[in-house]
Amino acid sequence: MDLHFGDSKPTDDERAAVDALLGPPESSWEGADRSDADLRWARGGREARDRRELLLPGLHAINDRIGWISDGALDYLCRRLTVPPAEAYGVATFYAMFSLRPRPATVLHLCTDLACAAAGASELCAGVEARLGPGVSVQRGPCLGLCERAPAALAVRAGDPVRTAVSAPATVEAAVLAATAPDSAPEEPPAAMAVPQAGDPGLVLLGRVGVVDPASLDDYRAHGGYTALRRAFALGPAGVIREVSDSGLVGRGGAAFPTGRKWQATASQPDHPHYLVCNADESEPGTFKDRVLMEGDPYALVEAMTVAAYAVGAHRGYLYLRGEYPRALRRLEHAVAQARARGFLGDDVLGQGYAFDIEIRRGAGAYICGEETALFNSIEGYRGEPRSKPPFPVEKGLFGKPTVENNVETLVNVLPILTKGAPAYAAIGTGRSTGPKLFCVSGSVERPGIYELPFGAKLGEVLALAGVRENLRAVLLGGAAGGFVRPDELDIPLTFEGTREAGTTLGSGVVMAFDDTVPLPRLLLRIAAFFRDESCGQCVPCRVGTVRQEEALHRIERRTGAAAADDIALLREVGRAMRDASICGLGQTAWNAVESAIDRLGAYE
């Protein structure tokens, strides 16, 4: 009797990778050697099914150790979790960072997205591919979240442990070194190098970046750390929610939903348990603010998650982190472990009788998992496809239970609300967009990086701080899902309502400048290719529309005027269909940048 799902058997290394995560199998039903007892009754099936959420970590474990996922390894993981192999195959093939075909142990990811494309990514890719032989898999791919240091490369060498090296700004020689000798590659510059304002005493969210040691809990506490959590315990859950509501804080991921209202809706749900999910999967091209916060001030996020969980009655939090952020992963793993060891996480947080802990889950290269319900599916061990709403996450979110989901910047804003008080926080910014905002500035500027300004600052002010170059042709606001504006529109106020009134969007805070040396049609093609690649394919308007959009742009790339009129009309029709009928924000915004380039910039005139 063959107990394996297929003919392929896992290697010893593959078994070891899975067993290191799940522990040794207890019976042959989970992959151990068969015993007489196993022939009489099945054991452990229900418990194994309850661990379906470990499918994604299991895939990471194999991919990290071996470099790819064989049929035998996948079958063994499926047996350990009692997941149907066909379903696990569908999950594994959903993510760009996994491979189900043999490949070298070293993979070099080269970013070809907007900021890197403008900084010479195509020449970098060609040079690297000419230098590296078959021992390294070179993959051109989407944004690595290193836009302030474009062009960027990330090398991942499988093994125990997995080794990574980041090269940014990358040269051919530096990228080759990262791929061939990751342990010898130069260290990344400190996170503060991405903050041109570092050290400014007026900073609220970035004030500790470059000032505190990101590895030291004591240093964090010496600079005001855990003051907010102590005040939260003094206020009680209802008091915390009231402060957040009175502050006017809205989500910083782009949707701008009132945070206090979301927390209150979750806290009031009678169904338990409640969950907190931190969305740290920032994959919007041009966005890197959350990465800088996590690398430069990781304990702030741990504290903010604890405050949010306390307010909504959650005892477990999941931090869903981009798979392309190895340094942020190391910093957060250390911060969570230190907080747990010192009583800031665990069964009795700060001796207050409140239990809360954080589990870090790594994404694996899927932009769609930035959508909250797709993220929930990913954590649960399913394909990261969005769910239909209603029901909304505050009613039925992660594991079908009431869930609060916020991104990193939103959560970190909660700390100054509690330390300064809601009125003082609300006095920053404007009446409808309160508090400070982080802007990710990249492209044709002298000082790219993260800038913290109060809501209401003008676009021109941000670009002046960053040192915009001459011959500015266009500015992309909000990333690939945002829109272009002209150089004569730099007086747009950077608020959610101000950008809407100007016919564009603030999104996640991307400000990407392009001078007249950057070919705009090529940028639009890259945006279209990005959305075509990242569409999960669940709904027809997005699955088909993103392909048709890219096809039309290819046809008109070298045509203008009347020759392109029919395809431009088709683009508008496809864009309206995606915007009106797509199930989630990916399809609804996939046409935005192209539309703005045609209407505001005359891209094909």
Sequence and secondary structure as in RCSB ss.txt:
>XXXX:A:sequence
MDLHFGDSKPTDDERAAVDALLGPPESSWEGADRSDADLRWARGGREARDRRELLLPGLHAINDRIGWISDGALD
YLCRRLTVPPAEAYGVATFYAMFSLRPRPATVLHLCTDLACAAAGASELCAGVEARLGPGVSVQRGPCLGLCERA
PAALAVRAGDPVRTAVSAPATVEAAVLAATAPDSAPEEPPAAMAVPQAGDPGLVLLGRVGVVDPASLDDYRAHGG
YTALRRAFALGPAGVIREVSDSGLVGRGGAAFPTGRKWQATASQPDHPHYLVCNADESEPGTFKDRVLMEGDPYA
LVEAMTVAAYAVGAHRGYLYLRGEYPRALRRLEHAVAQARARGFLGDDVLGQGYAFDIEIRRGAGAYICGEETAL
FNSIEGYRGEPRSKPPFPVEKGLFGKPTVENNVETLVNVLPILTKGAPAYAAIGTGRSTGPKLFCVSGSVERPGI
YELPFGAKLGEVLALAGVRENLRAVLLGGAAGGFVRPDELDIPLTFEGTREAGTTLGSGVVMAFDDTVPLPRLLL
RIAAFFRDESCGQCVPCRVGTVRQEEALHRIERRTGAAAADDIALLREVGRAMRDASICGLGQTAWNAVESAIDR
LGAYE
>XXXX:A:secstr
   SSSS    HHHHHHHHHHH S SSGGGTS   TGGGT   SHHHHHTTGGGHHHHHHHHHHHHSS  HHHHH
HHHHHHT  HHHHHHHHTT TT  SS   SEEEEEE SHHHHHTTHHHHHHHHHHH  TTEEEEEES  S GGG 
S EEEEE SSS EEEEESS  HHHHHHHHH GGGS     GGGG TTTT TT SSSTTTTTS TT HHHHHHTTT
THHHHHHHHH HHHHHHHHHHHT B SSSS  BHHHHHHHHHT SSS EEEEEEE   STT  HHHHHHHH HHH
HHHHHHHHHHHHTEEEEEEEE TT HHHHHHHHHHHHHHHHTTSSBSSGGGSS  BEEEEEE  S GGGGSHHHH
HHHHHTS      SSS TTTS GGGS EEEEEHHHHHHHHHHHHH HHHHHTSB SSSBSEEEEEEEESBSS EE
EEEETT BHHHHHHHHTB SSEEEEEESGGGSEEE GGGTT B SHHHHHHTTS  TT EEEEEETTS HHHHHH
HHHHHHHHH  S SHHHHHHHHHHHHHHHHHTT  THHHHHHHHHHHHHHHHHHHH SSHHHHHTTHHHHHHHHH
H TT 
